[in-house]
Amino acid sequence: MDWWFWVIMLALCVGIEAATVSLVAVWFMPAALIAMILSFFSVPWYVQWLVFVLVGLALVLAMRPLCRRFLATRKPRTNADSAIGQKCLVTEEIDNRHETGEVKLNGLKWSARAEVDETIIPVGTEVEVVEIKGVKLIVK
């Protein structure tokens, strides 16, 4: 096979991976490059195809699980997550039993609950955000 066939195959793999982002076609790109190099040395077409398929499958089987695990463990940090550890001011008494409480953090009002259920935190107290549950800040 001519080298240009493998250039087309490489472009096709790039297009498929760009369209699907499935981490499958990306591993056939180096396989297409290796097959293209073999075509420069007049290696028979069936050997080129065999190398393309075997190298591509070997890379998929070896690298795809590692990449998926690496990408799955990365949790993006949101603006809300940055509130943890910050100090804020209580604007409405925090009482978990009566489900009341509000704090002001960075100019925004948030519903708040105390970290310890029995604790009542009066207005004007400076507290620290320890957790976010839904749309409520958990403070101490």
C-alpha positions as CSV (number, residue, x, y, z in Angstrom):
1,M,0.0,0.0,0.0
2,D,1.1,3.5,-0.6
3,W,2.2,5.8,2.2
4,W,-0.7,8.2,1.4
5,F,-3.2,5.6,2.4
6,W,-1.8,5.6,5.9
7,V,-1.9,9.4,6.0
8,I,-5.6,9.2,5.2
9,M,-6.1,6.5,7.8
10,L,-4.2,8.7,10.3
11,A,-6.5,11.7,9.5
12,L,-9.5,9.5,9.8
13,C,-8.4,8.4,13.3
14,V,-7.9,12.0,14.3
15,G,-11.4,12.9,13.0
16,I,-13.1,10.0,14.8
17,E,-11.3,10.7,18.1
18,A,-12.2,14.4,17.8
19,A,-15.8,13.6,17.2
20,T,-16.2,10.9,19.9
21,V,-13.5,11.5,22.5
22,S,-13.8,7.8,23.4
23,L,-10.1,7.1,23.7
24,V,-10.1,4.4,21.1
25,A,-9.2,5.9,17.8
26,V,-6.3,7.9,19.4
27,W,-4.4,4.6,19.9
28,F,-4.6,3.7,16.2
29,M,-2.8,7.0,15.3
30,P,0.7,5.7,16.2
31,A,-0.2,2.4,14.6
32,A,-1.0,4.2,11.3
33,L,2.3,6.0,11.5
34,I,4.2,2.7,12.0
35,A,2.3,1.2,9.1
36,M,3.2,4.3,7.0
37,I,6.9,3.9,7.8
38,L,6.7,0.2,6.8
39,S,5.2,1.3,3.4
40,F,8.3,3.3,2.7
41,F,10.3,0.1,2.9
42,S,8.0,-1.8,0.5
43,V,6.7,-4.1,3.2
44,P,3.7,-6.2,1.8
45,W,0.3,-4.6,2.3
46,Y,-1.0,-7.5,4.5
47,V,2.0,-7.0,6.9
48,Q,1.2,-3.3,7.1
49,W,-2.4,-4.1,8.0
50,L,-1.4,-6.7,10.5
51,V,1.0,-4.3,12.2
52,F,-1.6,-1.6,12.2
53,V,-4.2,-3.8,13.8
54,L,-1.9,-5.4,16.3
55,V,-0.2,-2.2,17.4
56,G,-3.5,-0.4,17.7
57,L,-5.2,-3.1,19.7
58,A,-2.1,-3.5,22.0
59,L,-2.2,0.2,22.7
60,V,-5.9,0.2,23.3
61,L,-5.7,-2.7,25.7
62,A,-2.7,-1.3,27.5
63,M,-3.3,2.4,27.7
64,R,-7.0,3.0,27.6
65,P,-7.8,1.7,31.1
66,L,-5.0,3.8,32.6
67,C,-6.1,6.9,30.9
68,R,-9.8,6.4,31.8
69,R,-8.8,5.9,35.5
70,F,-6.6,9.0,35.4
71,L,-9.3,11.1,33.9
72,A,-12.1,9.8,36.1
73,T,-10.3,10.6,39.3
74,R,-9.9,14.3,38.5
75,K,-12.8,16.1,40.1
76,P,-13.0,19.8,39.0
77,R,-13.0,22.2,41.8
78,T,-16.0,24.6,41.8
79,N,-16.3,28.1,43.2
80,A,-18.5,26.7,45.9
81,D,-15.7,24.4,47.0
82,S,-13.4,27.4,47.5
83,A,-15.7,28.5,50.4
84,I,-14.5,25.6,52.6
85,G,-12.1,27.0,55.2
86,Q,-13.2,30.6,54.8
87,K,-14.5,32.8,57.6
88,C,-17.9,34.3,57.4
89,L,-20.3,36.3,59.6
90,V,-23.6,35.0,61.0
91,T,-26.5,37.2,59.8
92,E,-29.4,35.1,61.2
93,E,-29.1,32.9,64.3
94,I,-28.0,29.3,63.4
95,D,-30.2,26.7,65.2
96,N,-30.3,23.3,63.6
97,R,-33.3,22.2,65.6
98,H,-35.4,25.0,64.2
99,E,-33.7,24.8,60.8
100,T,-32.7,28.4,60.8
101,G,-29.5,30.2,60.1
102,E,-27.8,32.4,57.5
103,V,-24.3,33.7,57.0
104,K,-22.7,36.2,54.7
105,L,-19.7,35.0,52.7
106,N,-18.0,37.2,50.1
107,G,-21.0,39.5,49.9
108,L,-23.4,36.6,49.3
109,K,-26.0,35.2,51.8
110,W,-26.0,31.5,52.4
111,S,-28.2,29.2,54.4
112,A,-26.1,27.7,57.2
113,R,-26.2,25.0,59.7
114,A,-23.9,24.3,62.7
115,E,-21.5,21.4,62.5
116,V,-22.7,20.2,65.9
117,D,-26.5,19.9,66.1
118,E,-27.0,21.2,69.7
119,T,-25.0,24.3,69.0
120,I,-26.8,27.6,68.6
121,I,-24.7,30.4,67.0
122,P,-25.8,34.0,67.6
123,V,-25.9,36.8,65.0
124,G,-22.6,38.6,64.6
125,T,-20.4,35.6,65.4
126,E,-17.6,34.8,63.0
127,V,-17.6,31.2,61.9
128,E,-15.6,29.0,59.6
129,V,-17.1,26.9,56.7
130,V,-16.2,23.2,57.2
131,E,-18.5,21.6,54.5
132,I,-21.1,22.3,51.9
133,K,-24.2,20.1,51.8
134,G,-26.5,21.0,48.9
135,V,-27.0,24.7,49.1
136,K,-26.2,25.0,52.9
137,L,-22.9,25.9,54.5
138,I,-21.9,23.8,57.5
139,V,-20.0,26.0,59.9
140,K,-18.2,25.8,63.2
